[in-house]
Amino acid sequence: MSDEPFLRTLITRQVEDLLLAKAPGPVDVQPCEVSVVRITDWGASEAARRMAAEHGLLFLHSDRKERAKADGLAAELREWAREAKVAEPVVLIPVQMTESWMLADREAITRTVGGADLGAYPYKHPADVEKAHNSPDHPAYAKRVWQAIAGKGHGGALDDSMELLAQHIDLEILGRLPSYQRWLADTEDALKLKGFL
C-alpha cells in the first residue's frame, strides 16, 4: 500500500524537523521502521510491545474508522510502559485516510508522481482535503481522487513516487490540516516526555 512508503518517509522527516528546530542539542533520528502487523490484526499488542522495547517513539497509524483500536492500543502500551522503559506511543490518524495528507500539496504531486493526472483534483485549498467526504462515490473522496491522479494499482513505481512525495511535500502546508496539527502536537509532547525536547 502507498501509505507505508509515504508515512515512513514523512514521519522521519517531520521528527527530524521538530528536533532540529527545538531540541537543546543534536539528536540522531533513525529511519522509521514499519511493522508488518496491522493494529487491527490479531497479535497487534504483542508486536507493538516488541517494537516499543526497541524504539523511542511508536507511531500507531490507522484510518479514522479504526481510531478506537489505535487509541486502545496506545492506552494499553502506556499502562505497560509504567513498568518498563519503552517507546511512547503516538496515534497517527489523518482525518479520513492517509490519502488526504498525500493530496494536500498539489505542487508536490505534480513534481513527484510520474504521470499524475490532476484533472480530477477538486481541492481549492489544502485544508479542503480534510472536509468529510465519506462516500466513495463523492468526487472529493480522497481515495477516489488519489486513484484518478496516480492510477488504481499500488506498489512498485507508485511506492517510489510516494516516498518521493513524502520527501518533497511542504510540511507547512501539511501543518494547515487539523489532523496533521493534532499528530504534530502529540509527537512533540511524546518527544518532550522522552527527554528529546
N, C-alpha and C positions, 0 to 999 in steps of 0.2 A: 504494500500500500504506500501511497505517496506521503502519508502522514509521517512515517518513520524517518526518511532521509531529511525531510523538511524540519521536523521538530528537533531531531538530533543536532543538526547544524545550528538552528535558531537558538536553542537552549544554551549551547556552548557559547555562541556569540553574545547573547544577552547577558549571561553571567559574567563573561569577561568584561563587557562594557560597564556593568554595575561595579565590579571590583576595581576597574581602572579609575572610575570616577570617584569612588567613595571609600575604598579600603585604605587603612592607615599605612600599609606597606605592600610590597609585592606579594601576590598570591598566584600560585601555579594552577591553572584550570586545566584539568584533563578533559579530553573529548567525552561527550555524553555517550553512555552505553545504553543500548535498548534491549530490554528483556524480550524473550520470545513468548513469555507468558503474559496474557492479557488480564486486566483486572477483573474481567468477567469470567475468566477460566477457573476451573477447579484447581486448587493449589496456588492461587494468586498470593495468598497471605504468606505461604512458605517461601515462594520465590522473592517476594518483596523483602522479607526478613533477610534472606541471603544477600540481596543487593544492598540493603541498608547497612549491613555489617561491614561492607567494603567501601562505602562512599560517604561524603559529607552531606549531600542532598539527594533526595529521591523524589523524582517528579512522577506523579500518578496522573496519567493522561487518559481522558475518556471524552466522548461526546456528551452533550448536555443530558441526553436521556439516561445516561449511566452515572450521573453526578452522585446519587446516593451511595452507590457502590464505592466510588472513589473517596468520598468523604468518610464512609465507614472504615475503609482500609486505612486511611490516614489516621483516624482516631485510634484504631487498633495498634498501629505502629507507634504512635505517640505514647500510648499506655505501656507498651513493651519497652520503649526507649527509656522509661524511668529507671529500668533495671540494667540497661546496657548502654554503652557509648556507641550509638549508631546514627545513621543519617536522619536528618529532619525531613519528614515528608511534606511535599508541596503539591497541592492539587492543581492540575493544568487542564482547564476546560474552556475552549472557545465557546462563544455564545450558543452556537448550534453544533458546529463541526469544524475541524481543522481547516477545511477549505475556505472558511470565512476569513481566516488570517492570511491564507495564501492569496486571496483575491484583493486584499486591502490596497496594495501598491501596484496600480496599473502599469506604471513606467517600468518597474522591476520585472513584471510579467513579460512585457514587450521585449526587454533586453535579454532575458534569460531562458525563456521557454521556447525552444525551437518550434517554428511553425504555428505559434499561438495565433488563434483567430479571435480577435476581440470584438467582432461584430455583435456578439450576444452579451457583451459586458454592460449590465444595466445600472451600475452604481455611479452616481454623480459625485459623491464624497466618500472617503474611506470608511467612515462610521456607518454608511448605508449597508455595508456587508453584514452588520450585526442586527439589522432590523429583522424581526421574526418573520421568516418565510418557511413555515413548517411543512408545506405541501410540496412534494416532489414535482408536482405539475406547475407550480408557480414559476414564472420566468426569472425571478431573482433568487430562487432556491440555490444555495451555494454549490452543492454537489452538481446540480444540473448545469449551472454556469461554468463550473470548472471543467466538466466533461465537454462542453461546447468549445471551450478555449483550447484544452490540451488533448482532447480525444478520450475515448471511453476506456482504453486499456491502461492499466497501471503496471509499473515495473520497468526494468531496463533503462532505456534512454529517458523515460519520464522521471524515474528516480534520480537520475543525474541532473535533470532540469530542476527538480525540487530542491536538491542540495544547493545548486547554483542560485536558485531563487532565494533561499534562506540566507545565503552569503551576501546577497545584494539588496534584499528588501529593506526599506527605510525603517529603522527602529522608531524614529519619531512618528512616522505615520501609524505604525502598529500601536504606539502609545496613545493614539486618539481613540482606540477601541476600548469600550468598558471592560470586556472580559480580559483583554491584554493588560489593562491597568490593574485589574484585580490580581492577575497572576504575577505581575511585576512587583506589586506591593507585598504579596505573600512570599515571593522569592527573596526580596530584600529583608523581610522580617526573619526568614529562615537563615539567611547569611549572618544577620546580627546575632541570632540565637546561637549559632555555631562559632561565633567569635571572629568571623571573617571581616565584618564591618564594625 
